[in-house]
Amino acid sequence: MKLINYNEVLVREKLEELLKNSSVCDCEQCKLDMMAIALNNLPPKYVVSQQGEIFSKAQAFNAQTAVDILGAITDAMEKVKRSPRH
Ligand SMILES: [Zn+2]
């Protein structure tokens, strides 16, 4: 059994996708900084994961979550782009 913050999973996925089509640096340092900024601006969404269990996105996902996550990531990308720490 494992406790995971589902928003962390969603942010990581979405961030990877957005970075592919952006000019923002995608080195490890910048990526983690963006994840930290985005996740600090989102409420945690803890779920208990059983070994091998795959969460269906629909389980923890809804339209409002998508909007909130996108907003938090966009904001984080702007901040890191302005002052990268690498
Ligand atoms: Zn970087």
PDB file of the backbone (N, CA, C, O) and the ligand in Angstrom, with CONECT records:
HET     ZN  A 101       1
ATOM      1  N   MET A   1       0.845  -1.193   0.000  1.00  0.00           N
ATOM      2  CA  MET A   1       0.000   0.000   0.000  1.00  0.00           C
ATOM      3  C   MET A   1       0.879   1.241   0.000  1.00  0.00           C
ATOM      4  O   MET A   1       1.943   1.280   0.617  1.00  0.00           O
ATOM      5  N   LYS A   2       0.402   2.240  -0.705  1.00  0.00           N
ATOM      6  CA  LYS A   2       1.193   3.441  -0.838  1.00  0.00           C
ATOM      7  C   LYS A   2       0.271   4.633  -0.856  1.00  0.00           C
ATOM      8  O   LYS A   2      -0.796   4.597  -1.469  1.00  0.00           O
ATOM      9  N   LEU A   3       0.683   5.701  -0.177  1.00  0.00           N
ATOM     10  CA  LEU A   3      -0.108   6.916  -0.187  1.00  0.00           C
ATOM     11  C   LEU A   3       0.457   7.817  -1.276  1.00  0.00           C
ATOM     12  O   LEU A   3       1.639   8.159  -1.257  1.00  0.00           O
ATOM     13  N   ILE A   4      -0.380   8.192  -2.211  1.00  0.00           N
ATOM     14  CA  ILE A   4       0.125   9.088  -3.248  1.00  0.00           C
ATOM     15  C   ILE A   4      -0.771  10.311  -3.396  1.00  0.00           C
ATOM     16  O   ILE A   4      -1.980  10.253  -3.171  1.00  0.00           O
ATOM     17  N   ASN A   5      -0.155  11.400  -3.775  1.00  0.00           N
ATOM     18  CA  ASN A   5      -0.892  12.623  -4.063  1.00  0.00           C
ATOM     19  C   ASN A   5      -1.214  12.577  -5.556  1.00  0.00           C
ATOM     20  O   ASN A   5      -0.341  12.769  -6.403  1.00  0.00           O
ATOM     21  N   TYR A   6      -2.465  12.322  -5.852  1.00  0.00           N
ATOM     22  CA  TYR A   6      -2.819  12.141  -7.258  1.00  0.00           C
ATOM     23  C   TYR A   6      -2.563  13.400  -8.089  1.00  0.00           C
ATOM     24  O   TYR A   6      -2.282  13.311  -9.284  1.00  0.00           O
ATOM     25  N   ASN A   7      -2.659  14.555  -7.462  1.00  0.00           N
ATOM     26  CA  ASN A   7      -2.374  15.784  -8.202  1.00  0.00           C
ATOM     27  C   ASN A   7      -0.918  15.803  -8.678  1.00  0.00           C
ATOM     28  O   ASN A   7      -0.600  16.378  -9.719  1.00  0.00           O
ATOM     29  N   GLU A   8      -0.040  15.164  -7.897  1.00  0.00           N
ATOM     30  CA  GLU A   8       1.368  15.112  -8.287  1.00  0.00           C
ATOM     31  C   GLU A   8       1.524  14.307  -9.584  1.00  0.00           C
ATOM     32  O   GLU A   8       2.294  14.676 -10.471  1.00  0.00           O
ATOM     33  N   VAL A   9       0.790  13.220  -9.673  1.00  0.00           N
ATOM     34  CA  VAL A   9       0.828  12.380 -10.875  1.00  0.00           C
ATOM     35  C   VAL A   9       0.317  13.176 -12.078  1.00  0.00           C
ATOM     36  O   VAL A   9       0.921  13.164 -13.151  1.00  0.00           O
ATOM     37  N   LEU A  10      -0.802  13.864 -11.876  1.00  0.00           N
ATOM     38  CA  LEU A  10      -1.403  14.623 -12.971  1.00  0.00           C
ATOM     39  C   LEU A  10      -0.518  15.789 -13.402  1.00  0.00           C
ATOM     40  O   LEU A  10      -0.372  16.065 -14.593  1.00  0.00           O
ATOM     41  N   VAL A  11       0.072  16.471 -12.414  1.00  0.00           N
ATOM     42  CA  VAL A  11       0.938  17.617 -12.734  1.00  0.00           C
ATOM     43  C   VAL A  11       2.167  17.139 -13.511  1.00  0.00           C
ATOM     44  O   VAL A  11       2.573  17.777 -14.482  1.00  0.00           O
ATOM     45  N   ARG A  12       2.756  16.021 -13.085  1.00  0.00           N
ATOM     46  CA  ARG A  12       3.952  15.530 -13.775  1.00  0.00           C
ATOM     47  C   ARG A  12       3.627  15.212 -15.237  1.00  0.00           C
ATOM     48  O   ARG A  12       4.373  15.590 -16.140  1.00  0.00           O
ATOM     49  N   GLU A  13       2.530  14.528 -15.457  1.00  0.00           N
ATOM     50  CA  GLU A  13       2.116  14.162 -16.826  1.00  0.00           C
ATOM     51  C   GLU A  13       1.881  15.387 -17.696  1.00  0.00           C
ATOM     52  O   GLU A  13       2.377  15.486 -18.818  1.00  0.00           O
ATOM     53  N   LYS A  14       1.108  16.320 -17.142  1.00  0.00           N
ATOM     54  CA  LYS A  14       0.721  17.502 -17.909  1.00  0.00           C
ATOM     55  C   LYS A  14       1.933  18.397 -18.172  1.00  0.00           C
ATOM     56  O   LYS A  14       2.065  18.980 -19.248  1.00  0.00           O
ATOM     57  N   LEU A  15       2.804  18.495 -17.189  1.00  0.00           N
ATOM     58  CA  LEU A  15       3.992  19.332 -17.339  1.00  0.00           C
ATOM     59  C   LEU A  15       4.888  18.790 -18.461  1.00  0.00           C
ATOM     60  O   LEU A  15       5.373  19.557 -19.293  1.00  0.00           O
ATOM     61  N   GLU A  16       5.102  17.488 -18.481  1.00  0.00           N
ATOM     62  CA  GLU A  16       5.924  16.865 -19.533  1.00  0.00           C
ATOM     63  C   GLU A  16       5.358  17.222 -20.908  1.00  0.00           C
ATOM     64  O   GLU A  16       6.083  17.576 -21.838  1.00  0.00           O
ATOM     65  N   GLU A  17       4.027  17.113 -20.994  1.00  0.00           N
ATOM     66  CA  GLU A  17       3.348  17.373 -22.258  1.00  0.00           C
ATOM     67  C   GLU A  17       3.525  18.840 -22.675  1.00  0.00           C
ATOM     68  O   GLU A  17       3.817  19.131 -23.835  1.00  0.00           O
ATOM     69  N   LEU A  18       3.346  19.754 -21.723  1.00  0.00           N
ATOM     70  CA  LEU A  18       3.449  21.177 -22.032  1.00  0.00           C
ATOM     71  C   LEU A  18       4.878  21.592 -22.361  1.00  0.00           C
ATOM     72  O   LEU A  18       5.098  22.458 -23.207  1.00  0.00           O
ATOM     73  N   LEU A  19       5.850  20.972 -21.690  1.00  0.00           N
ATOM     74  CA  LEU A  19       7.249  21.351 -21.923  1.00  0.00           C
ATOM     75  C   LEU A  19       7.713  21.002 -23.330  1.00  0.00           C
ATOM     76  O   LEU A  19       8.580  21.670 -23.893  1.00  0.00           O
ATOM     77  N   LYS A  20       7.126  19.944 -23.892  1.00  0.00           N
ATOM     78  CA  LYS A  20       7.489  19.539 -25.249  1.00  0.00           C
ATOM     79  C   LYS A  20       7.228  20.645 -26.261  1.00  0.00           C
ATOM     80  O   LYS A  20       7.957  20.796 -27.241  1.00  0.00           O
ATOM     81  N   ASN A  21       6.174  21.415 -26.005  1.00  0.00           N
ATOM     82  CA  ASN A  21       5.787  22.454 -26.953  1.00  0.00           C
ATOM     83  C   ASN A  21       6.096  23.853 -26.450  1.00  0.00           C
ATOM     84  O   ASN A  21       5.449  24.817 -26.861  1.00  0.00           O
ATOM     85  N   SER A  22       7.069  23.973 -25.573  1.00  0.00           N
ATOM     86  CA  SER A  22       7.367  25.311 -25.059  1.00  0.00           C
ATOM     87  C   SER A  22       8.865  25.572 -25.093  1.00  0.00           C
ATOM     88  O   SER A  22       9.668  24.667 -25.321  1.00  0.00           O
ATOM     89  N   SER A  23       9.219  26.823 -24.863  1.00  0.00           N
ATOM     90  CA  SER A  23      10.622  27.202 -24.883  1.00  0.00           C
ATOM     91  C   SER A  23      11.206  27.204 -23.475  1.00  0.00           C
ATOM     92  O   SER A  23      12.355  27.595 -23.271  1.00  0.00           O
ATOM     93  N   VAL A  24      10.400  26.761 -22.500  1.00  0.00           N
ATOM     94  CA  VAL A  24      10.880  26.726 -21.121  1.00  0.00           C
ATOM     95  C   VAL A  24      11.849  25.553 -20.954  1.00  0.00           C
ATOM     96  O   VAL A  24      11.617  24.464 -21.479  1.00  0.00           O
ATOM     97  N   CYS A  25      12.935  25.792 -20.219  1.00  0.00           N
ATOM     98  CA  CYS A  25      13.954  24.763 -19.993  1.00  0.00           C
ATOM     99  C   CYS A  25      13.331  23.523 -19.331  1.00  0.00           C
ATOM    100  O   CYS A  25      12.505  23.640 -18.426  1.00  0.00           O
ATOM    101  N   ASP A  26      13.742  22.337 -19.799  1.00  0.00           N
ATOM    102  CA  ASP A  26      13.178  21.129 -19.191  1.00  0.00           C
ATOM    103  C   ASP A  26      14.255  20.276 -18.501  1.00  0.00           C
ATOM    104  O   ASP A  26      14.149  19.050 -18.460  1.00  0.00           O
ATOM    105  N   CYS A  27      15.291  20.935 -17.962  1.00  0.00           N
ATOM    106  CA  CYS A  27      16.290  20.183 -17.207  1.00  0.00           C
ATOM    107  C   CYS A  27      15.661  19.742 -15.881  1.00  0.00           C
ATOM    108  O   CYS A  27      14.607  20.239 -15.483  1.00  0.00           O
ATOM    109  N   GLU A  28      16.325  18.805 -15.210  1.00  0.00           N
ATOM    110  CA  GLU A  28      15.772  18.229 -13.985  1.00  0.00           C
ATOM    111  C   GLU A  28      15.459  19.309 -12.936  1.00  0.00           C
ATOM    112  O   GLU A  28      14.396  19.295 -12.316  1.00  0.00           O
ATOM    113  N   GLN A  29      16.389  20.231 -12.753  1.00  0.00           N
ATOM    114  CA  GLN A  29      16.196  21.288 -11.750  1.00  0.00           C
ATOM    115  C   GLN A  29      14.950  22.127 -12.048  1.00  0.00           C
ATOM    116  O   GLN A  29      14.123  22.357 -11.165  1.00  0.00           O
ATOM    117  N   CYS A  30      14.823  22.581 -13.294  1.00  0.00           N
ATOM    118  CA  CYS A  30      13.686  23.417 -13.654  1.00  0.00           C
ATOM    119  C   CYS A  30      12.368  22.649 -13.549  1.00  0.00           C
ATOM    120  O   CYS A  30      11.361  23.179 -13.080  1.00  0.00           O
ATOM    121  N   LYS A  31      12.396  21.387 -13.996  1.00  0.00           N
ATOM    122  CA  LYS A  31      11.188  20.572 -13.948  1.00  0.00           C
ATOM    123  C   LYS A  31      10.705  20.399 -12.513  1.00  0.00           C
ATOM    124  O   LYS A  31       9.516  20.536 -12.225  1.00  0.00           O
ATOM    125  N   LEU A  32      11.646  20.093 -11.611  1.00  0.00           N
ATOM    126  CA  LEU A  32      11.267  19.898 -10.208  1.00  0.00           C
ATOM    127  C   LEU A  32      10.818  21.212  -9.581  1.00  0.00           C
ATOM    128  O   LEU A  32       9.894  21.223  -8.768  1.00  0.00           O
ATOM    129  N   ASP A  33      11.459  22.317  -9.947  1.00  0.00           N
ATOM    130  CA  ASP A  33      11.031  23.617  -9.433  1.00  0.00           C
ATOM    131  C   ASP A  33       9.602  23.915  -9.879  1.00  0.00           C
ATOM    132  O   ASP A  33       8.785  24.400  -9.096  1.00  0.00           O
ATOM    133  N   MET A  34       9.313  23.623 -11.134  1.00  0.00           N
ATOM    134  CA  MET A  34       7.957  23.874 -11.647  1.00  0.00           C
ATOM    135  C   MET A  34       6.942  22.991 -10.950  1.00  0.00           C
ATOM    136  O   MET A  34       5.839  23.436 -10.633  1.00  0.00           O
ATOM    137  N   MET A  35       7.310  21.736 -10.708  1.00  0.00           N
ATOM    138  CA  MET A  35       6.387  20.842 -10.004  1.00  0.00           C
ATOM    139  C   MET A  35       6.127  21.338  -8.592  1.00  0.00           C
ATOM    140  O   MET A  35       4.991  21.307  -8.119  1.00  0.00           O
ATOM    141  N   ALA A  36       7.188  21.802  -7.911  1.00  0.00           N
ATOM    142  CA  ALA A  36       7.039  22.294  -6.537  1.00  0.00           C
ATOM    143  C   ALA A  36       6.121  23.517  -6.503  1.00  0.00           C
ATOM    144  O   ALA A  36       5.229  23.607  -5.659  1.00  0.00           O
ATOM    145  N   ILE A  37       6.345  24.452  -7.422  1.00  0.00           N
ATOM    146  CA  ILE A  37       5.526  25.671  -7.452  1.00  0.00           C
ATOM    147  C   ILE A  37       4.069  25.317  -7.744  1.00  0.00           C
ATOM    148  O   ILE A  37       3.156  25.783  -7.062  1.00  0.00           O
ATOM    149  N   ALA A  38       3.867  24.489  -8.763  1.00  0.00           N
ATOM    150  CA  ALA A  38       2.502  24.124  -9.147  1.00  0.00           C
ATOM    151  C   ALA A  38       1.784  23.384  -8.018  1.00  0.00           C
ATOM    152  O   ALA A  38       0.631  23.682  -7.707  1.00  0.00           O
ATOM    153  N   LEU A  39       2.475  22.417  -7.405  1.00  0.00           N
ATOM    154  CA  LEU A  39       1.822  21.610  -6.368  1.00  0.00           C
ATOM    155  C   LEU A  39       1.550  22.406  -5.095  1.00  0.00           C
ATOM    156  O   LEU A  39       0.608  22.103  -4.362  1.00  0.00           O
ATOM    157  N   ASN A  40       2.377  23.430  -4.829  1.00  0.00           N
ATOM    158  CA  ASN A  40       2.120  24.273  -3.657  1.00  0.00           C
ATOM    159  C   ASN A  40       0.896  25.149  -3.872  1.00  0.00           C
ATOM    160  O   ASN A  40       0.334  25.679  -2.913  1.00  0.00           O
ATOM    161  N   ASN A  41       0.483  25.304  -5.120  1.00  0.00           N
ATOM    162  CA  ASN A  41      -0.696  26.108  -5.400  1.00  0.00           C
ATOM    163  C   ASN A  41      -1.942  25.270  -5.642  1.00  0.00           C
ATOM    164  O   ASN A  41      -2.997  25.791  -6.005  1.00  0.00           O
ATOM    165  N   LEU A  42      -1.807  23.980  -5.439  1.00  0.00           N
ATOM    166  CA  LEU A  42      -2.956  23.090  -5.632  1.00  0.00           C
ATOM    167  C   LEU A  42      -3.239  22.346  -4.333  1.00  0.00           C
ATOM    168  O   LEU A  42      -2.314  22.051  -3.576  1.00  0.00           O
ATOM    169  N   PRO A  43      -4.501  22.042  -4.070  1.00  0.00           N
ATOM    170  CA  PRO A  43      -4.777  21.234  -2.882  1.00  0.00           C
ATOM    171  C   PRO A  43      -4.281  19.813  -3.143  1.00  0.00           C
ATOM    172  O   PRO A  43      -4.362  19.341  -4.277  1.00  0.00           O
ATOM    173  N   PRO A  44      -3.772  19.125  -2.129  1.00  0.00           N
ATOM    174  CA  PRO A  44      -3.344  17.745  -2.346  1.00  0.00           C
ATOM    175  C   PRO A  44      -4.556  16.855  -2.576  1.00  0.00           C
ATOM    176  O   PRO A  44      -5.651  17.142  -2.094  1.00  0.00           O
ATOM    177  N   LYS A  45      -4.352  15.793  -3.303  1.00  0.00           N
ATOM    178  CA  LYS A  45      -5.454  14.855  -3.537  1.00  0.00           C
ATOM    179  C   LYS A  45      -4.922  13.455  -3.258  1.00  0.00           C
ATOM    180  O   LYS A  45      -4.484  12.740  -4.159  1.00  0.00           O
ATOM    181  N   TYR A  46      -4.975  13.087  -1.971  1.00  0.00           N
ATOM    182  CA  TYR A  46      -4.377  11.813  -1.588  1.00  0.00           C
ATOM    183  C   TYR A  46      -5.276  10.634  -1.882  1.00  0.00           C
ATOM    184  O   TYR A  46      -6.482  10.657  -1.634  1.00  0.00           O
ATOM    185  N   VAL A  47      -4.653   9.612  -2.414  1.00  0.00           N
ATOM    186  CA  VAL A  47      -5.361   8.353  -2.635  1.00  0.00           C
ATOM    187  C   VAL A  47      -4.448   7.232  -2.159  1.00  0.00           C
ATOM    188  O   VAL A  47      -3.223   7.352  -2.185  1.00  0.00           O
ATOM    189  N   VAL A  48      -5.075   6.131  -1.719  1.00  0.00           N
ATOM    190  CA  VAL A  48      -4.292   4.973  -1.306  1.00  0.00           C
ATOM    191  C   VAL A  48      -4.194   4.038  -2.490  1.00  0.00           C
ATOM    192  O   VAL A  48      -5.196   3.615  -3.068  1.00  0.00           O
ATOM    193  N   SER A  49      -2.954   3.728  -2.834  1.00  0.00           N
ATOM    194  CA  SER A  49      -2.738   2.871  -3.985  1.00  0.00           C
ATOM    195  C   SER A  49      -2.328   1.478  -3.522  1.00  0.00           C
ATOM    196  O   SER A  49      -1.379   1.324  -2.753  1.00  0.00           O
ATOM    197  N   GLN A  50      -3.037   0.484  -3.986  1.00  0.00           N
ATOM    198  CA  GLN A  50      -2.659  -0.893  -3.679  1.00  0.00           C
ATOM    199  C   GLN A  50      -1.622  -1.290  -4.709  1.00  0.00           C
ATOM    200  O   GLN A  50      -1.577  -0.751  -5.815  1.00  0.00           O
ATOM    201  N   GLN A  51      -0.797  -2.236  -4.325  1.00  0.00           N
ATOM    202  CA  GLN A  51       0.243  -2.694  -5.239  1.00  0.00           C
ATOM    203  C   GLN A  51      -0.349  -3.056  -6.603  1.00  0.00           C
ATOM    204  O   GLN A  51      -1.283  -3.851  -6.705  1.00  0.00           O
ATOM    205  N   GLY A  52       0.219  -2.452  -7.641  1.00  0.00           N
ATOM    206  CA  GLY A  52      -0.206  -2.818  -8.987  1.00  0.00           C
ATOM    207  C   GLY A  52      -1.500  -2.187  -9.463  1.00  0.00           C
ATOM    208  O   GLY A  52      -1.896  -2.349 -10.617  1.00  0.00           O
ATOM    209  N   GLU A  53      -2.148  -1.473  -8.575  1.00  0.00           N
ATOM    210  CA  GLU A  53      -3.421  -0.879  -8.975  1.00  0.00           C
ATOM    211  C   GLU A  53      -3.183   0.324  -9.884  1.00  0.00           C
ATOM    212  O   GLU A  53      -2.363   1.191  -9.580  1.00  0.00           O
ATOM    213  N   ILE A  54      -3.882   0.367 -10.961  1.00  0.00           N
ATOM    214  CA  ILE A  54      -3.761   1.503 -11.861  1.00  0.00           C
ATOM    215  C   ILE A  54      -5.016   2.361 -11.701  1.00  0.00           C
ATOM    216  O   ILE A  54      -6.143   1.882 -11.826  1.00  0.00           O
ATOM    217  N   PHE A  55      -4.787   3.613 -11.428  1.00  0.00           N
ATOM    218  CA  PHE A  55      -5.940   4.492 -11.291  1.00  0.00           C
ATOM    219  C   PHE A  55      -6.447   4.913 -12.659  1.00  0.00           C
ATOM    220  O   PHE A  55      -5.671   5.303 -13.531  1.00  0.00           O
ATOM    221  N   SER A  56      -7.727   4.832 -12.830  1.00  0.00           N
ATOM    222  CA  SER A  56      -8.273   5.368 -14.063  1.00  0.00           C
ATOM    223  C   SER A  56      -8.342   6.867 -13.853  1.00  0.00           C
ATOM    224  O   SER A  56      -8.692   7.340 -12.771  1.00  0.00           O
ATOM    225  N   LYS A  57      -8.004   7.614 -14.904  1.00  0.00           N
ATOM    226  CA  LYS A  57      -7.982   9.060 -14.764  1.00  0.00           C
ATOM    227  C   LYS A  57      -9.318   9.606 -14.317  1.00  0.00           C
ATOM    228  O   LYS A  57      -9.373  10.579 -13.564  1.00  0.00           O
ATOM    229  N   ALA A  58     -10.388   8.996 -14.767  1.00  0.00           N
ATOM    230  CA  ALA A  58     -11.726   9.492 -14.454  1.00  0.00           C
ATOM    231  C   ALA A  58     -11.984   9.475 -12.956  1.00  0.00           C
ATOM    232  O   ALA A  58     -12.757  10.283 -12.441  1.00  0.00           O
ATOM    233  N   GLN A  59     -11.336   8.555 -12.262  1.00  0.00           N
ATOM    234  CA  GLN A  59     -11.531   8.408 -10.827  1.00  0.00           C
ATOM    235  C   GLN A  59     -11.220   9.694 -10.055  1.00  0.00           C
ATOM    236  O   GLN A  59     -11.955  10.078  -9.146  1.00  0.00           O
ATOM    237  N   ALA A  60     -10.145  10.334 -10.425  1.00  0.00           N
ATOM    238  CA  ALA A  60      -9.726  11.504  -9.663  1.00  0.00           C
ATOM    239  C   ALA A  60      -9.790  12.771 -10.504  1.00  0.00           C
ATOM    240  O   ALA A  60      -9.345  13.836 -10.076  1.00  0.00           O
ATOM    241  N   PHE A  61     -10.325  12.651 -11.657  1.00  0.00           N
ATOM    242  CA  PHE A  61     -10.242  13.743 -12.607  1.00  0.00           C
ATOM    243  C   PHE A  61     -11.605  14.322 -12.928  1.00  0.00           C
ATOM    244  O   PHE A  61     -12.568  13.586 -13.141  1.00  0.00           O
ATOM    245  N   ASN A  62     -11.683  15.636 -12.962  1.00  0.00           N
ATOM    246  CA  ASN A  62     -12.890  16.258 -13.480  1.00  0.00           C
ATOM    247  C   ASN A  62     -12.481  17.551 -14.157  1.00  0.00           C
ATOM    248  O   ASN A  62     -11.322  17.959 -14.086  1.00  0.00           O
ATOM    249  N   ALA A  63     -13.412  18.181 -14.798  1.00  0.00           N
ATOM    250  CA  ALA A  63     -13.103  19.359 -15.607  1.00  0.00           C
ATOM    251  C   ALA A  63     -12.464  20.470 -14.784  1.00  0.00           C
ATOM    252  O   ALA A  63     -11.526  21.121 -15.243  1.00  0.00           O
ATOM    253  N   GLN A  64     -12.965  20.691 -13.567  1.00  0.00           N
ATOM    254  CA  GLN A  64     -12.419  21.764 -12.740  1.00  0.00           C
ATOM    255  C   GLN A  64     -10.973  21.458 -12.352  1.00  0.00           C
ATOM    256  O   GLN A  64     -10.124  22.350 -12.347  1.00  0.00           O
ATOM    257  N   THR A  65     -10.697  20.198 -12.028  1.00  0.00           N
ATOM    258  CA  THR A  65      -9.330  19.801 -11.697  1.00  0.00           C
ATOM    259  C   THR A  65      -8.413  20.107 -12.863  1.00  0.00           C
ATOM    260  O   THR A  65      -7.311  20.620 -12.670  1.00  0.00           O
ATOM    261  N   ALA A  66      -8.854  19.801 -14.061  1.00  0.00           N
ATOM    262  CA  ALA A  66      -8.037  20.037 -15.255  1.00  0.00           C
ATOM    263  C   ALA A  66      -7.704  21.515 -15.400  1.00  0.00           C
ATOM    264  O   ALA A  66      -6.570  21.873 -15.719  1.00  0.00           O
ATOM    265  N   VAL A  67      -8.688  22.367 -15.166  1.00  0.00           N
ATOM    266  CA  VAL A  67      -8.485  23.814 -15.274  1.00  0.00           C
ATOM    267  C   VAL A  67      -7.514  24.289 -14.204  1.00  0.00           C
ATOM    268  O   VAL A  67      -6.600  25.062 -14.493  1.00  0.00           O
ATOM    269  N   ASP A  68      -7.705  23.832 -12.970  1.00  0.00           N
ATOM    270  CA  ASP A  68      -6.839  24.237 -11.861  1.00  0.00           C
ATOM    271  C   ASP A  68      -5.396  23.803 -12.103  1.00  0.00           C
ATOM    272  O   ASP A  68      -4.462  24.574 -11.881  1.00  0.00           O
ATOM    273  N   ILE A  69      -5.226  22.583 -12.551  1.00  0.00           N
ATOM    274  CA  ILE A  69      -3.885  22.048 -12.783  1.00  0.00           C
ATOM    275  C   ILE A  69      -3.196  22.808 -13.907  1.00  0.00           C
ATOM    276  O   ILE A  69      -2.022  23.164 -13.795  1.00  0.00           O
ATOM    277  N   LEU A  70      -3.914  23.052 -14.974  1.00  0.00           N
ATOM    278  CA  LEU A  70      -3.337  23.778 -16.100  1.00  0.00           C
ATOM    279  C   LEU A  70      -2.915  25.185 -15.662  1.00  0.00           C
ATOM    280  O   LEU A  70      -1.846  25.664 -16.041  1.00  0.00           O
ATOM    281  N   GLY A  71      -3.752  25.835 -14.873  1.00  0.00           N
ATOM    282  CA  GLY A  71      -3.443  27.178 -14.386  1.00  0.00           C
ATOM    283  C   GLY A  71      -2.198  27.189 -13.510  1.00  0.00           C
ATOM    284  O   GLY A  71      -1.335  28.053 -13.657  1.00  0.00           O
ATOM    285  N   ALA A  72      -2.111  26.229 -12.603  1.00  0.00           N
ATOM    286  CA  ALA A  72      -0.965  26.157 -11.686  1.00  0.00           C
ATOM    287  C   ALA A  72       0.321  25.875 -12.452  1.00  0.00           C
ATOM    288  O   ALA A  72       1.367  26.439 -12.132  1.00  0.00           O
ATOM    289  N   ILE A  73       0.255  25.009 -13.458  1.00  0.00           N
ATOM    290  CA  ILE A  73       1.458  24.671 -14.236  1.00  0.00           C
ATOM    291  C   ILE A  73       1.893  25.867 -15.084  1.00  0.00           C
ATOM    292  O   ILE A  73       3.081  26.184 -15.153  1.00  0.00           O
ATOM    293  N   THR A  74       0.940  26.522 -15.722  1.00  0.00           N
ATOM    294  CA  THR A  74       1.265  27.687 -16.551  1.00  0.00           C
ATOM    295  C   THR A  74       1.960  28.756 -15.724  1.00  0.00           C
ATOM    296  O   THR A  74       2.938  29.360 -16.163  1.00  0.00           O
ATOM    297  N   ASP A  75       1.441  28.982 -14.521  1.00  0.00           N
ATOM    298  CA  ASP A  75       2.013  29.957 -13.603  1.00  0.00           C
ATOM    299  C   ASP A  75       3.442  29.549 -13.218  1.00  0.00           C
ATOM    300  O   ASP A  75       4.347  30.383 -13.199  1.00  0.00           O
ATOM    301  N   ALA A  76       3.632  28.276 -12.917  1.00  0.00           N
ATOM    302  CA  ALA A  76       4.954  27.764 -12.524  1.00  0.00           C
ATOM    303  C   ALA A  76       5.950  27.896 -13.676  1.00  0.00           C
ATOM    304  O   ALA A  76       7.113  28.239 -13.460  1.00  0.00           O
ATOM    305  N   MET A  77       5.496  27.626 -14.889  1.00  0.00           N
ATOM    306  CA  MET A  77       6.370  27.722 -16.057  1.00  0.00           C
ATOM    307  C   MET A  77       6.834  29.164 -16.272  1.00  0.00           C
ATOM    308  O   MET A  77       7.996  29.409 -16.598  1.00  0.00           O
ATOM    309  N   GLU A  78       5.920  30.110 -16.089  1.00  0.00           N
ATOM    310  CA  GLU A  78       6.258  31.524 -16.224  1.00  0.00           C
ATOM    311  C   GLU A  78       7.340  31.919 -15.221  1.00  0.00           C
ATOM    312  O   GLU A  78       8.327  32.572 -15.562  1.00  0.00           O
ATOM    313  N   LYS A  79       7.122  31.501 -13.973  1.00  0.00           N
ATOM    314  CA  LYS A  79       8.057  31.860 -12.904  1.00  0.00           C
ATOM    315  C   LYS A  79       9.445  31.307 -13.174  1.00  0.00           C
ATOM    316  O   LYS A  79      10.434  32.027 -13.036  1.00  0.00           O
ATOM    317  N   VAL A  80       9.533  30.035 -13.559  1.00  0.00           N
ATOM    318  CA  VAL A  80      10.832  29.405 -13.786  1.00  0.00           C
ATOM    319  C   VAL A  80      11.498  29.981 -15.037  1.00  0.00           C
ATOM    320  O   VAL A  80      12.720  30.110 -15.105  1.00  0.00           O
ATOM    321  N   LYS A  81      10.675  30.322 -16.014  1.00  0.00           N
ATOM    322  CA  LYS A  81      11.223  30.904 -17.244  1.00  0.00           C
ATOM    323  C   LYS A  81      11.882  32.254 -16.926  1.00  0.00           C
ATOM    324  O   LYS A  81      12.938  32.584 -17.466  1.00  0.00           O
ATOM    325  N   ARG A  82      11.251  33.013 -16.052  1.00  0.00           N
ATOM    326  CA  ARG A  82      11.763  34.325 -15.678  1.00  0.00           C
ATOM    327  C   ARG A  82      13.062  34.218 -14.866  1.00  0.00           C
ATOM    328  O   ARG A  82      14.005  34.979 -15.084  1.00  0.00           O
ATOM    329  N   SER A  83      13.096  33.272 -13.938  1.00  0.00           N
ATOM    330  CA  SER A  83      14.312  33.141 -13.123  1.00  0.00           C
ATOM    331  C   SER A  83      14.666  31.680 -12.857  1.00  0.00           C
ATOM    332  O   SER A  83      14.431  31.157 -11.768  1.00  0.00           O
ATOM    333  N   PRO A  84      15.231  31.038 -13.869  1.00  0.00           N
ATOM    334  CA  PRO A  84      15.639  29.634 -13.681  1.00  0.00           C
ATOM    335  C   PRO A  84      16.789  29.526 -12.682  1.00  0.00           C
ATOM    336  O   PRO A  84      17.642  30.410 -12.614  1.00  0.00           O
ATOM    337  N   ARG A  85      16.809  28.431 -11.902  1.00  0.00           N
ATOM    338  CA  ARG A  85      17.830  28.270 -10.863  1.00  0.00           C
ATOM    339  C   ARG A  85      18.982  27.366 -11.316  1.00  0.00           C
ATOM    340  O   ARG A  85      19.925  27.151 -10.554  1.00  0.00           O
ATOM    341  N   HIS A  86      18.923  26.841 -12.529  1.00  0.00           N
ATOM    342  CA  HIS A  86      19.987  25.930 -12.986  1.00  0.00           C
ATOM    343  C   HIS A  86      21.282  26.692 -13.280  1.00  0.00           C
ATOM    344  O   HIS A  86      22.278  26.086 -13.674  1.00  0.00           O
TER     345      HIS A  86
HETATM  346 ZN    ZN A 101      16.880  24.350 -16.503  1.00  0.00          ZN2+
END
